[in-house]
Each structure stands twice: as C-alpha cells, then as structure tokens.
Amino acid sequence: MRAATRRGHSLFRKRVERLMRQGQIVGLHKRRKKGTTRRDPDASPSEDLVKRVFDVDAPNRLWITDITEHRTACTSKSST
C-alpha cells in the first residue's frame, strides 16, 4: 500500500482489504519473539571471577554487565 501511495496512487485500507480478499491474498504476520534462554538445571554455574568485590583502584580495571544475550552483526542472538 505504501509503495502504491509513493507512486501517486490513492488507496484506502478497506479497498486494499477487499481486493486482497477477492484475490485470496493474505499478508505476512510478524513472528512472535522467542522467550529468554531457559537455565539448564543440571549445568554448574560459572566461576565468580569478581568474587562479588566491585571496588577498583583505577578506572577501566573491572567491567561488569548483566546482559546474557545480545544481537551480533549477523542479527542472530549469541549468548555471552
């Protein structure tokens, strides 16, 4: 519909719906996002390298985050 509007055609939502229905055309639906990663109950936790001591004597000595998943350049999720 946007492409037709950009080309100078005036279209209205109901007309598009009717024409799609007549042509038995259905639009694509966005997929639901998958939930977060489920913890493996049998897995052992990672070693605590910080030992829960967050005091540092100079800048850029200790960096901490709570992100477990992030998007990479190829738009897929990767665990950290």
N, C-alpha and C positions, 0 to 999 in steps of 0.2 A: 504494500500500500504506500509506503514511504517512497519507494522508487518511482511509482506512477505519479505521485504528487510532485516529486522533483522534476519529472519530465513535463510537467504542466497539465496533467490530467486531474480533474477534480473527482475524487472518490469519497464516498461516505461509508462508514463502518457497516451499516446494515446492508448496503448494496454489495459490498465485498462478501459479507456473510452469506447472502442469498446466492450469489454467483458461485461461491465455494461449495455451498450445499448442493446446488444443481449439478456442478461438475464433480461431485463426490470427492472434493479435495479437503484434506484436514491439515491443520498446521502442526508443527512440531512443538512438543511440550518440553519445558526445561526439566532436566532430570533432578531429582532430589539429591542434595548433598549427602554423602555418606557420613555417618557419625564419627566420633573420635575413635582413636585406637583403643581397643579393649586390652586391659592388662592380662598377661598370662599368669594365672595363679601359681604355676609350677616354676616360673622363672625367678632367679635370685636377683635382688636389686643391685644396681651398680655401686661401685665403691664410692664413698663420700670423700672426694679429694679435698674439699674445703674444710671438712671436719666441723662444719657449722660455725666457723670463725670467719666473720665478714670484715674484720678490721685489717686495714692495709697501711703500710708506712709511706707509700708514694702512689701517685696516680698511675693508672694502667697496669697495675700489678695483679688485679683479680677482677675478672669479668664474670658475672652470674646472670643467668636468664632462666625463665620457666617455660620457654617455648619447646614443645615436643614435636611439632610438625610445622613445616614451612614450605612454601612453593619454591621450586627451583626454576632455572631458566627455561626448562622444557615444560613448564606448567604442571608437572606432576608433583605430588607430595612426597616428601622424603623425611624420614624420622631422624632426629638428632640424638 
